[in-house]
Amino acid sequence: MRELPECCEKAASLLKQHDVRQLYRLVQFIDEEYQQNRWPELLPLYAQQNTSADNEAVSELLSVCINALHCGYHWSLHTHYRRILAAACISEKLNSDPNYWKQRQLRQPLWLTALEPLRFNSPDIVIFRHWVNALTQVQLERKEPAQAFFPLLNGHFRYRFWMLLSQQDTLPIRLTGQKFSHKKNSQTAVLLGFEGKHQILALIHKLDSPFYVTPEETHHWELNDKPLTKQQMSALVHHRLLKHEQTSAAQQTPRQLLKAINRYANANGALNAVIQHVNQLPFLANSLHAAVQQSERIGYSEASRMDLKQAYLWLGSKRSSVILATAFLQHQFSLNTIPLHKTLMQKLGLLTTILQHLSELTGINLPTPAPLLALLSGSDLFRHPELLKSAKWPRPKQVEHCYSTCWVGSALDISDFRRSRQLVKRWQLPPATENLLDPDKTEHNSLSALFFLAHYLTLSTYYPEVSLSSSVKSLLKSSCQQLKIDGEQLTQIKTKTAFDSHCYSPL
């Protein structure tokens, strides 16, 4: 149980010495532990009851850290993003002035941005910081829930907080480890956590027998201020409900499904194995059913009567694989959110629309559907260092190539496309798709011309005055000639696709 006092000591030292590296190391340690165990949730209560000096301040620092990490998991934030959010919440409690932290050698742009005042154009991390602070004030009983949350939900910035409104009823508004006494029978129970709207309590003398308390039943239990003993705290630290591994929000590659698909496609395996694995991920099964029902070659009533196996056979192995790959990547990229996740998804949505429009205009068939091709093209951007450290999209100074990484101003680097190439091979997509996504295998044909032009149009929609290198100017000129598209048509395409995709544009 030494982790509890050690973390409290580190938090107490931050009150005296505002060291940026020490602050981040504390967050990093707590986050690493929190990914496996829930004992860090006991830190705010332990600080209240066992820290002799500044116990309320130490408890608040630890509470905002735990709440930020908890919300980070709930919102599926990328690890780096989640930790920066927690660090920003702590530093705001120590000193809310960004200039003060610049003097303390803080250079991390995302962290500094999180400390900015709330404005109409504030990035999400500022919104999250305010929400975490409101939750902390409720947990520490400094404000009632209505007083903490309603000003955010009904104030000038309410449209930015509406996305968090649905979570209000499921927030952990009490500290894990707090004691409660039943008003009628005087039984004493301790809070082990929340599951949805229900509290999980356990009687002090029966910690291994937890029970649920509904929101309606909570008024029977009142807070007991008597502190936990060292034995009781130790028992909670090692309690089975606080020791279980937290499942990651990120959906891992379904390797067994891919193996089954490949075996079936090569006549070395049964279709039943494929169907069994697809059924384990309902969003994949739904994608196949939806594809059949949306087809014009079959009636809706007949399509709705098909089971999963019949749908797979009707679509065919190749088409089914493309549908499953698209559904899986859409699901995967909606998780493990990076700071600029919304902006990136908007750009990929615009790229999808442009690819579809150019394909229809020129009559050139795409090797895979536009939504999948766009996701594959931008897959490496979800791990790009420029997008993991900034709250604002990096403004490209000059375009040196026409792949997705040109959107962040990166020079052409083969290693930047490792993830997209892996995904193409895993899902056994057509060689033409792999060639488009691999600069080493670039073919100068009409399909490549369409691909490059689509990426340029996506970038120029957001940055119409961006500078082009001589090689890119030559590439775009030859691409337009191959596709028989002039400058006026390019402008029309850009305007129409920006409108159709509903992307946010400065134009």
C-alpha positions in Angstrom: 0.0 0.0 0.0 3.0 2.3 -0.1 1.9 3.7 -3.5 -0.9 5.8 -1.7 1.4 7.7 0.6 4.1 8.1 -2.1 1.6 9.6 -4.5 0.3 12.0 -1.8 3.9 13.0 -0.9 4.6 13.8 -4.6 1.4 15.8 -4.9 2.2 17.7 -1.7 5.7 18.6 -3.0 4.1 20.0 -6.1 2.3 22.6 -3.9 5.7 23.9 -2.8 7.7 23.5 -6.0 5.8 23.8 -9.4 8.1 21.5 -11.4 6.7 20.6 -14.8 8.6 17.4 -15.2 7.7 16.2 -11.7 4.1 16.9 -12.4 4.0 15.0 -15.6 5.9 12.0 -14.1 3.2 11.8 -11.3 0.5 11.8 -13.9 2.3 9.2 -16.0 2.8 6.9 -13.0 -0.9 7.1 -11.9 -2.1 6.6 -15.5 0.1 3.5 -15.9 -1.3 2.0 -12.7 -4.9 3.1 -13.5 -4.8 1.1 -16.8 -4.4 -2.1 -14.7 -6.0 -1.3 -11.4 -8.5 1.2 -9.8 -6.6 1.8 -6.6 -5.7 5.3 -7.7 -9.3 6.2 -7.2 -8.6 5.9 -3.4 -6.0 8.7 -3.5 -8.2 11.7 -3.0 -9.9 10.1 0.1 -6.5 8.9 1.4 -5.1 12.4 1.1 -8.0 13.9 3.0 -7.6 11.4 5.9 -3.9 10.9 6.1 -2.1 14.1 4.9 -1.4 16.3 7.9 -0.7 19.5 6.1 -2.6 21.0 3.1 -4.7 17.8 2.9 -7.6 19.5 1.1 -5.3 21.0 -1.6 -3.5 17.6 -2.1 -6.8 15.8 -2.3 -8.0 18.3 -4.9 -4.9 17.9 -7.1 -5.2 14.1 -7.0 -9.0 14.2 -7.6 -8.7 16.3 -10.7 -5.9 14.0 -12.0 -8.1 10.8 -11.4 -11.2 12.5 -12.9 -9.3 13.6 -15.9 -7.9 10.1 -16.5 -11.3 8.5 -15.8 -12.9 10.8 -18.3 -10.0 10.2 -20.7 -10.8 6.5 -20.7 -14.5 7.2 -21.0 -13.9 9.5 -24.0 -11.4 7.1 -25.5 -8.7 9.7 -25.6 -5.2 8.8 -27.0 -2.8 8.0 -24.2 -0.7 11.2 -24.8 -3.8 13.4 -25.0 -5.3 11.8 -21.8 -2.1 12.5 -19.8 -1.7 16.1 -21.1 -5.4 16.7 -20.1 -4.7 15.4 -16.5 -1.5 17.4 -16.3 -3.2 20.6 -17.4 -6.0 20.1 -14.9 -3.4 19.8 -12.1 -1.3 22.7 -13.2 -4.4 24.9 -13.5 -5.1 24.3 -9.8 -1.5 25.3 -9.0 -1.6 28.4 -11.2 -4.1 29.2 -13.9 -1.9 31.6 -15.8 -0.3 30.1 -19.0 2.5 32.7 -18.9 3.4 31.5 -15.4 4.0 28.0 -16.7 5.9 29.3 -19.7 8.3 30.9 -17.2 8.5 27.4 -15.5 9.9 26.1 -18.9 6.6 24.5 -20.1 6.9 24.3 -23.8 4.3 21.6 -24.7 1.8 23.5 -27.0 -1.2 21.2 -26.2 -0.7 21.6 -22.5 -0.4 25.4 -22.8 -3.5 25.6 -24.9 -5.5 23.6 -22.3 -4.8 26.4 -19.8 -6.3 29.1 -21.9 -9.6 30.8 -20.9 -12.8 29.5 -22.2 -13.8 31.1 -25.5 -16.2 30.3 -28.3 -13.4 28.8 -30.5 -11.6 27.0 -27.6 -10.4 23.5 -28.4 -12.0 20.5 -26.8 -9.2 20.1 -24.2 -10.3 23.5 -22.6 -13.9 22.2 -22.5 -12.8 19.0 -20.9 -10.7 20.8 -18.3 -13.8 22.8 -17.1 -15.9 19.7 -17.0 -13.3 17.8 -15.0 -13.1 20.7 -12.6 -16.9 20.8 -12.1 -16.9 17.0 -11.4 -14.1 17.5 -8.8 -16.0 20.2 -7.0 -19.0 17.9 -6.7 -16.9 15.0 -5.5 -15.2 17.1 -2.8 -18.7 18.4 -1.7 -17.8 22.0 -2.5 -20.8 22.3 -4.9 -24.0 20.5 -5.5 -24.3 18.8 -9.0 -26.8 21.4 -10.2 -24.5 24.3 -9.2 -21.5 22.7 -10.8 -22.9 21.4 -14.1 -25.9 23.7 -14.9 -23.9 26.9 -15.4 -21.8 25.0 -18.0 -24.8 23.5 -19.7 -26.9 26.7 -19.7 -24.2 29.4 -20.0 -22.7 31.2 -23.0 -20.8 28.1 -24.0 -23.6 25.6 -23.6 -23.4 24.4 -27.2 -19.8 23.1 -26.5 -20.9 21.3 -23.3 -24.0 19.5 -24.8 -21.9 16.6 -25.9 -21.1 15.9 -22.2 -24.7 16.3 -21.1 -25.6 12.6 -21.5 -22.8 11.6 -19.2 -24.0 13.7 -16.3 -26.1 10.8 -14.8 -23.2 8.3 -14.9 -20.5 10.4 -13.4 -18.7 9.2 -10.3 -19.9 12.1 -8.1 -18.6 10.4 -4.9 -15.1 9.4 -4.0 -14.2 5.7 -4.1 -13.7 4.5 -0.6 -16.1 6.9 1.1 -18.1 5.4 4.0 -21.9 5.6 4.2 -24.3 4.7 7.0 -27.9 3.4 6.5 -30.4 5.7 8.1 -32.6 2.9 9.5 -30.4 0.0 10.4 -27.1 1.9 10.9 -25.1 -0.5 8.8 -21.9 1.0 7.5 -20.8 0.4 3.9 -18.0 1.6 1.7 -18.3 2.8 -1.9 -16.4 0.6 -4.4 -17.4 2.4 -7.6 -20.2 3.1 -10.1 -21.8 1.0 -12.8 -24.0 3.2 -14.9 -26.3 5.1 -12.5 -25.9 2.5 -9.7 -23.5 2.8 -6.8 -21.6 -0.4 -5.8 -21.4 -0.6 -2.0 -20.1 -3.3 0.3 -20.6 -3.6 4.1 -17.4 -2.9 6.0 -17.4 -6.4 7.5 -18.4 -8.0 4.2 -16.2 -6.4 1.6 -16.3 -9.5 -0.6 -20.1 -9.2 -1.0 -20.8 -6.0 -2.9 -24.3 -4.9 -3.7 -25.9 -2.3 -6.0 -27.7 0.8 -4.8 -30.1 2.5 -7.3 -30.3 6.3 -7.5 -33.7 6.1 -5.8 -32.2 4.2 -2.9 -29.2 6.5 -2.3 -31.3 8.8 0.0 -31.3 5.9 2.6 -27.6 6.2 2.9 -25.9 9.2 4.4 -22.2 10.1 4.3 -20.1 8.8 7.3 -17.1 11.1 8.0 -15.3 8.6 10.2 -12.0 7.8 8.4 -11.1 4.3 7.2 -8.6 2.4 9.3 -5.3 1.4 7.7 -6.5 -2.2 7.6 -9.7 -1.2 5.8 -7.8 1.0 3.3 -5.4 -1.9 2.6 -8.3 -4.3 2.1 -9.8 -1.8 -0.5 -6.5 -1.5 -2.3 -6.4 -5.2 -2.9 -10.1 -5.7 -3.4 -11.0 -7.7 -6.4 -13.2 -5.0 -7.9 -10.3 -2.6 -7.8 -7.8 -5.1 -9.1 -9.4 -6.1 -12.4 -7.8 -5.1 -15.6 -9.5 -2.2 -17.4 -10.3 -3.2 -21.0 -8.9 -0.9 -23.5 -11.4 1.1 -25.6 -9.3 0.6 -28.7 -10.5 -2.3 -30.8 -7.6 -4.6 -31.7 -7.2 -6.1 -35.1 -9.4 -9.2 -35.4 -6.6 -11.6 -36.3 -8.7 -14.8 -36.0 -11.3 -13.3 -38.3 -8.7 -12.4 -40.8 -7.2 -15.8 -40.7 -10.7 -17.4 -41.2 -11.5 -15.1 -44.1 -8.1 -15.9 -45.8 -8.6 -19.6 -45.3 -12.1 -19.5 -46.8 -11.0 -17.4 -49.7 -8.2 -19.9 -50.5 -10.6 -22.9 -50.1 -8.7 -24.1 -47.0 -11.3 -23.2 -44.4 -15.1 -23.3 -43.7 -17.4 -20.3 -44.0 -18.9 -21.2 -40.6 -15.6 -20.1 -39.0 -15.8 -16.7 -40.6 -19.5 -16.3 -39.6 -18.6 -17.3 -36.0 -15.9 -14.6 -35.7 -18.1 -11.9 -37.4 -20.9 -12.6 -34.9 -18.5 -11.8 -32.0 -18.4 -8.2 -33.2 -22.0 -7.0 -33.7 -21.0 -3.9 -35.6 -19.4 -6.1 -38.3 -22.4 -8.3 -38.6 -24.7 -5.2 -38.9 -22.5 -3.9 -41.7 -23.1 -7.0 -43.8 -26.8 -7.0 -43.2 -27.0 -3.2 -44.0 -25.1 -3.8 -47.3 -27.6 -6.4 -48.4 -30.6 -4.3 -47.4 -29.3 -1.3 -49.2 -28.7 -3.1 -52.5 -31.0 -2.4 -55.4 -30.6 -6.0 -56.7 -32.8 -7.5 -54.0 -36.0 -6.5 -52.2 -35.8 -5.2 -48.7 -38.2 -7.9 -47.3 -36.1 -10.7 -48.9 -32.9 -9.1 -47.6 -34.2 -8.7 -44.1 -34.9 -12.4 -43.9 -31.4 -13.4 -44.7 -29.2 -14.7 -41.9 -25.5 -13.7 -41.6 -24.3 -16.7 -43.6 -26.7 -16.0 -46.4 -25.8 -12.3 -46.5 -22.1 -13.2 -46.7 -22.7 -15.7 -49.6 -24.9 -13.2 -51.5 -22.3 -10.4 -51.2 -19.4 -12.7 -52.1 -16.1 -13.2 -50.3 -14.3 -10.2 -51.9 -17.1 -7.7 -51.4 -17.8 -8.9 -47.9 -14.1 -8.4 -46.9 -14.2 -4.8 -48.2 -17.4 -4.1 -46.2 -16.0 -5.7 -43.1 -12.7 -3.8 -43.4 -14.5 -0.5 -43.9 -16.8 -1.1 -40.9 -13.9 -2.2 -38.7 -11.6 0.8 -39.6 -14.5 3.2 -39.1 -15.1 1.8 -35.6 -11.4 1.6 -34.8 -10.7 5.2 -35.8 -13.6 6.4 -33.8 -11.8 5.2 -30.7 -8.5 6.2 -29.1 -9.2 9.8 -29.9 -6.3 12.2 -30.7 -6.5 15.9 -30.0 -7.4 16.8 -33.6 -9.7 13.8 -34.1 -12.7 15.7 -35.3 -10.7 17.8 -37.8 -8.9 14.7 -39.2 -12.2 12.9 -39.6 -13.7 15.9 -41.4 -10.8 15.9 -43.8 -11.1 12.2 -44.4 -14.9 12.7 -45.0 -14.0 15.4 -47.6 -11.5 13.2 -49.2 -14.1 10.4 -49.5 -16.5 12.7 -51.2 -13.9 14.0 -53.6 -12.7 10.5 -54.5 -16.3 9.5 -55.2 -17.0 12.6 -57.3 -13.8 12.3 -59.4 -14.5 8.6 -60.0 -18.1 9.4 -61.3 -16.8 12.4 -63.3 -14.0 10.5 -65.0 -15.4 7.0 -65.1 -12.4 5.6 -63.4 -13.2 2.8 -61.0 -11.6 2.8 -57.5 -9.9 -0.4 -56.5 -11.8 -0.2 -53.1 -14.8 1.9 -52.2 -14.0 5.6 -51.5 -14.8 5.4 -47.7 -12.3 2.6 -47.2 -9.6 4.1 -49.5 -9.8 7.4 -47.6 -9.6 5.7 -44.2 -6.6 3.7 -45.3 -4.9 6.8 -46.8 -5.2 8.7 -43.5 -4.6 5.8 -41.1 -1.1 6.8 -40.4 -2.2 10.3 -39.4 -3.9 8.9 -36.3 -0.4 8.3 -35.0 1.4 11.3 -36.6 3.6 13.2 -34.0 2.4 16.6 -35.4 -1.2 15.7 -34.6 -0.5 14.2 -31.2 1.2 17.3 -29.7 -1.0 20.2 -31.0 -4.4 21.5 -30.3 -4.5 23.3 -33.7 -4.0 21.8 -37.1 -0.4 22.5 -38.3 -0.4 24.9 -41.1 1.5 23.5 -44.1 4.1 25.9 -45.4 4.7 24.1 -48.7 3.3 21.0 -50.4 6.0 18.6 -51.5 3.8 15.6 -52.4 0.2 14.6 -52.7 -0.3 11.9 -50.0 -2.3 12.5 -46.8 0.8 13.5 -44.7 1.1 16.6 -46.9 -1.9 17.9 -45.0 0.3 18.5 -41.9 3.2 19.8 -44.0 5.4 16.6 -43.7 8.0 15.8 -46.4 7.5 12.5 -48.1 8.7 9.6 -45.9 8.1 6.0 -46.7 8.0 5.1 -43.0 4.9 7.4 -42.6 2.8 4.8 -44.5 3.6 1.7 -42.5 0.2 1.3 -40.9 -1.8 1.7 -44.2 0.4 -0.9 -45.9 -0.1 -3.3 -43.0 -3.9 -2.8 -43.1 -4.0 -3.5 -46.9 -2.1 -6.8 -46.4 -4.1 -7.9 -43.4 -7.5 -7.5 -45.2 -6.0 -8.8 -48.5 -7.2 -5.8 -50.5 -6.4 -5.6 -54.2 -2.8 -4.8 -55.3 -4.0 -1.6 -56.9 -5.0 -0.3 -53.5 -1.6 -1.2 -52.1 0.2 0.6 -55.0 -1.8 3.8 -54.4 -0.8 3.9 -50.7 2.9 2.9 -51.2 5.1 5.7 -52.6 7.6 3.0 -53.6 5.0 1.4 -55.9 3.6 4.5 -57.5 2.3 4.0 -61.0 1.8 7.0 -63.3 -1.7 6.1 -64.5 -5.1 7.7 -64.4 -6.0 6.1 -61.1 -2.9 7.6 -59.4 -3.7 10.9 -61.0 -7.2 10.8 -59.5 -5.8 9.8 -56.1 -3.2 12.6 -56.0 -5.7 15.2 -57.2 -8.2 14.2 -54.5 -5.6 14.7 -51.8 -4.5 18.1 -53.2 -8.2 19.3 -53.4 -8.7 18.2 -49.8 -5.8 20.3 -48.6 -6.5 23.3 -50.9 -10.1 23.5 -49.5 -8.7 24.4 -46.1 -5.6 26.2 -47.3 -6.3 27.6 -50.8 -3.1 29.8 -50.8 -0.7 27.0 -49.8 2.6 27.1 -51.7 3.4 24.2 -54.1 6.8 22.8 -54.9 7.8 22.6 -58.5 7.5 18.8 -58.5 3.9 19.0 -57.2 3.0 21.7 -59.7 4.2 19.4 -62.5 2.4 16.4 -60.9 -0.9 18.3 -60.7 -0.6 19.6 -64.2 0.0 16.1 -65.7 -2.8 14.7 -63.4 -5.3 17.2 -64.8 -4.3 16.4 -68.3 -4.7 12.7 -67.8 -8.2 13.2 -66.3 -9.0 16.0 -68.8 -9.9 18.4 -66.1 -9.3 22.2 -66.3 -8.9 24.8 -63.6 -12.5 25.9 -63.7 -13.7 22.4 -63.2 -11.3 22.0 -60.2 -12.9 25.0 -58.5 -16.4 23.6 -59.2 -15.4 20.2 -57.8 -13.9 21.7 -54.7 -17.0 23.9 -54.0 -19.5 21.1 -54.6 -17.6 18.4 -52.6 -17.0 20.8 -49.6 -20.8 21.5 -49.6 -21.7 17.8 -50.0 -19.4 16.5 -47.2 -20.5 19.3 -44.7 -16.8 19.8 -43.8 -15.8 22.9 -41.9 -13.9 25.2 -44.2 -12.5 28.7 -43.8 -13.7 29.6 -47.3 
